Amino acid sequence: MSPSIWQILLVLAIVILLFGPKRIPGLGKSLGEAIRGFKKGLNEDSEIDVTDASKKEQIHEASQSEKSRTGAEVKDKQESSSS
């Protein structure tokens, strides 16, 4: 069931009364930009990085220390097994 012409006109009249004729073009522009941004976000494959630079450094340092610690543990196991 589609809306009739009178229902559409009534909704448009209410919108004009609420927002005024000067603000309607700005609302339409904002709505269009939001829709374009949403579609662009759906089409992009990459993830958005929201971490701070300091958090990135902390994560990087933690992963480096984890790698070096794991490497030392492997060397210890190799030395103990070869003895």
Rosetta blueprint (number, residue, H / E / L):
1 M L
2 S L
3 P L
4 S L
5 I H
6 W H
7 Q H
8 I H
9 L H
10 L H
11 V H
12 L H
13 A H
14 I H
15 V H
16 I H
17 L H
18 L H
19 F H
20 G L
21 P L
22 K L
23 R L
24 I H
25 P H
26 G H
27 L H
28 G H
29 K H
30 S H
31 L H
32 G H
33 E H
34 A H
35 I H
36 R H
37 G H
38 F H
39 K H
40 K H
41 G H
42 L H
43 N H
44 E L
45 D L
46 S L
47 E L
48 I L
49 D L
50 V L
51 T L
52 D L
53 A H
54 S H
55 K H
56 K H
57 E H
58 Q H
59 I H
60 H H
61 E H
62 A H
63 S H
64 Q H
65 S H
66 E H
67 K H
68 S H
69 R H
70 T H
71 G H
72 A H
73 E H
74 V H
75 K H
76 D H
77 K H
78 Q H
79 E H
80 S H
81 S H
82 S H
83 S L
